[in-house]
Amino acid sequence: MTTTIALAGKGGTGKTTIACMVIKYLLRHRPGTILAIDADPSSNLHMVLGMDLEWTIGEIREEMLQQVQQSVAVGAGVLPGGMSKREYLDYEVRSSLVEGDRVDLIAMGRPEGPGCYCAVNHLLRQIVDGISRHYDFVVIDNEAGMEHLSRRTTRDVDYLLIVSDPTQRGIVAAERIAELRKELDIRVNHTYLVLNRLVGPIPPPLQERIEALEVPLLGVVPADDQVTTFEFSGRPLIEVEEDSPVYQAVAAMMAQVLG
């Protein structure tokens, strides 16, 4: 049975860092395989994991549509070797999978351009879901909003971590994301708030706003100079020491929710 963990939050809150620490925890403390899905076009999940990315789902989608258009224009066969669209996409998506030691990565890449993408997105969703079923854990680093998640997967989400920075704007964005989850075509079983990059205690006005949310606060992640140093140098965050306050905070949260 696959456990799916999704992360969301407004841009700049550090959700990719939290996603990386979740994966580090799973590698250290849980048996089984992990599929990391980078569903944020502006994110670089592969970089924090120390993995090389050559090909994204968005590029595969655009390449296939371009081939179809060119083939129709010249009256040739639609795809190489007489492949169906499903076969072509399945082959290309599996080829794009970045394989690592117990953790593999798929990057969704850029959003759709102009034109109709409903059919191809449906096929891609089925293919990615089919691949996901072979893993023990799926970790999705999502876009800033939640509205596109159901277009990426039909999987239910076991744990949704809404990441916010310690600002009123961040909490307002978290509140909106919490509302959006009710409109998705997928079920979210458990939702938590994670407050990231906090220096000192939670300010009282912010604490009041958090308590008014329908989403429980799972935990607080402190600001960490070691993480900042890694980010400046480009060193993969997955290599951060286990005594890092950021890793320790996320590990404690994951131990709590996963039991």
N, C-alpha and C positions, 0 to 999 in steps of 0.2 A: 504494500500500500504506500502510495506517494504522499508525503506531507508537503504542502505548498505554502510558502511564506512570501508575501508581497510587501514591498515598501513603497510608500508614497509620501509626498510633501512638496511644498513649494520649492522652486529652484533655489539652490544655495544653502539649503538647510543641512547638507551633509549626509543625505540618505544613501549615497553610493558608499561613503565611508562606513555607515552602519551596515549596509548590505555585505560589505567585505568582512566586517567583524563577525556577522552572523555566519558567513561561510567558514571563517577561521574557527569559530566555535564548533561547528558541525564536523569539520575535519579533525579537530582535537578530541572531541568528546562523544561523537556519535558514529557508529559503524554505518557503512553503506555509501552509495554514490550520490553525487550532487550535480544537478544541472543549474547553472547560473544563466538567467535570461536577462540581457540588457535591453529593456524596453524603452529606454529614454534616449532619443536621438542625440541629445546634448551631453550624455554621460560617457564615461570611459571606464566602464567596469573592468574591461580586460586589462587596463593599465594598472589598476590597484591590485588585481590578482596576479600580475606579472605574466600575462598571456599575450601572444601575438595574434592580432586580428587581421585577416585578409579580406573577408567577404561578409557582407551583412544581408539579412533577409530583404531589406529594402532594395539593395542592388540586384538581388536575384529577381525580385518582382519586376523591376524596371527593365532588366535585360530580357526577361521572357516576353513581356508585352511588346518590347521593341522588335524582337524576333518575329512575333506573330504579325505585327503591322507590316514589316518588310516582306514576309512571306506572302501575305495577302496581296500586297502591291504587285509582286512579280508572278503571282499564280503558282508559287512553289509549295512544297509541303510545309506544314506549319512549324514543326520543330525537328531538330536533328534526329536521324534514324527512325523517323515515324513515331517518336515517343508521344504519348498523350501529355496534356498539361500537368496532370497529376504526377505521372512518372518523372517528367522533367523537373518539376518543383521538388519532389521527394529526393531525387538524386542530388540536386544542387544544395538543398538545405542540409542534407547529411554530409555533403562535402564541405560545407561552410562551418560545421561543428568544430570548435577548437577543443582538442582533447588535452586534458591534464592528468595529474595524479589524483584520482578520485573525484575531481571536479572538471566538468566540461562546460563550455560556454557557447551560447547562441546570442548574437546581437541583432536586434530588429532593425536598427539603422534608421535612415531618413523616412519621414512620413510620405504619404502618397502625393503624387503630383496631380495635375488636372486629368480628368478622365474617369472611367468607371472601373473600380477596383473590387466590387463586391464579390464576384466569382473567384478571383484569384486570392483575395483575402480569406475567403471561406476555405479554400484548399490549403492555404498556408497554415491557417488555424488548426485544421485537422491534422496536418503533418507534424506541426510542433507539438500538439497534444499527444500524438502517437509516440513521438520520441520521448516526451516527458514521462510517460507511463513506465519506462524502463529504469527510472531513477528512484532512489529512496527519498530524496529531497529535491524540491524545485524552489529556487530563490529568484524572485522577480524584482529587479530594480526598475520601478515604473516611472512613467512621465510625471510631471508636476501634478497634473490632475488625475482623476480616476476614470474619466469618461471613455478612454481608449482601451482600458484593460480587457473588456469583454470582446473587443475586436482582435485581441492578441491571443486569447485562450478561451476555451469553454470550460476549463477546469475550475472547480470550486476552490476558493482560497481558505486555507485552514486558519492562517494568522495574517492579519493585515497590520503592519506597523506604520502608523502615520508619524513621520518625523517632522519636528518643528524646532526652530531655533528659539531662544528665550526672548522673543519679542511679541508684542500684541499682534503685529501683522502675521507672524508665523502661526499663532494660535487661531486667528481668524481663518487663515488658509486651511488649517487642520480641521476646523469646524465645517468648512465647505466640503472638504474631501469626505468627511464622515457622513455628510448628507448625501453626497453623490453615490456612495456605496449602495444606498437603498434603490437606486435607479438602474443598477447594473443587471445584466442578464445572467450573472453568475452569483453564487451564494458566498458570502463572507461569514465564516463561522465565528471568528473571534477578532475583535479590533482593539488595538491599544495605541496610546499616545506615547511617543518617546521624545523627551526634551533633550536636545543636543547642544553641545558647546556652552554649557552653563558655567559661569564663574561665580562661586559662592552660593549662598542659598537662593531659592526662588523668590523674587520680589513679591510682596503681598498682592499688588494689583494683578500680577500675572497668575499668582496662585488662585485668586478668586475666579479669573477667567477660565483657568484649567478645570476648576471644580464645577463650573457651570456646564462643561462639555458632557455629552452623553457617552464619551469614550474615556475609560479609566486610564490614568497615568501609570504606565508599566514601569518606568524608571527614568533616571536622569543620567546623561552622559556628560562628564566634565570636559572642559577645554583641555587640550593636551599638547604641550610643546613638541613631544616626540612625533605626533601625527603631523604637525605643521612642518617639522623638519623633513619628514618623508615626502610631503607634498611639494615642498620647494625643490627637493633634489630629484624628484621623479622616481624615487625608489618605491617598489610595490608595497602598498600598505599591509598586504597579507603577511609580510615579513616583520611587522612590528612585534616587539617583545611581549611576552604573555603578561608581564607585570605592568603593561601600559594601562593607565586609568580608563582609556576608551575601551580597550578590549575587555578589561575586567568588568566594566559596567554592562557591556552588551552580553558577555558570557553569563553574568548573574541573571539577566533578564531572560535569556534563552533557556537556562536551566529551570527557571520558574515556569515558563509557559509550556515547555516540552515535557516537564516532569522527570 
